[in-house]
């Protein structure tokens, strides 16, 4: 498989994983609580709750499959509930598992949310009108799938006309795991990442701040499809490792920071000349669906004057669809 980005083909030798998909780590209690990648969630209104595990990799969950076993909350189908998050969550996913048509009570079962949503997969017999998901009752079986709420949310509520005390299951997830992860160690040129490696957006890899006087030489960013760890001691660079397969090399220009504000003796201010800056590169991400889940491994090189070569730590960046 080859992915073409920035006009250069990178050979990928393995299937790409789902993009940084995480789910809630649940804790039992009188109020069910959990942690979604550092965001606390509390769910109130659930009756007869328990914590268990479910496999969420089948066809109903194909839009955002989770590896088994995944923690989930078991509760009475008649429960009206509210989930509250202490930070806003973008693209919140609700995994509905064994939601009842069978033995739910009414012949048509409604689940009405207080947020707009889209059914990404599953709920094959369901229909959506506004913010209400409807599934057939009677002996129609169990229903399930992945629901994504629009925008960023801090709470989601669901009410139902089910009268059943029988069990159904839910959990939450999001594509909100870290999308820029450091690995390895730098040898004199640490870098950071700002921005969003999302489709249609951009992110910036930025070296350390240096004075204009010290900002000699040149810098480049290496990108590769494979993470490696090649000791460069034998080449005369002790303590340094090459950390990416480096199929693509891009120059990192030096970008001065704005100069200091100078107050004039007769009033007013001007901006003085810059005194420092960083080697940096902003990388645009195309709006190409095939890039979702693509990991690229970055490492920056700074050469002030040979043999003074510095390398950054590795940065693994995974593209995602916002």
Secondary structure, DSSP 8 states (H G I E B T S, - for coil): -EEEETTEEEE--S----SS-EE-EEE-SSSEEEEETTEEEEEES--S-EEEEEEE-SGGGTTS-EEEEEEEEEEETT--EEEEEEEEEET-EEEEEEEESTTSSSSEEEEEESS-EEEEEE-TT-EEETTEEEEE-TT--EEEEEEEESSEEEEEEEEE-----SEEEEEEEES-S-SEEEES--BB---EEEE--BTT-EEEEE---EETTT--SEEEEEEESSEEEEE-GGGT-TT-EEEE---EEEE-EEEE----EEE-TTS-EEE----EEEEEEEEE----GGGTT-EEEEEEEEEEETTEEEE--EEEEE-B--
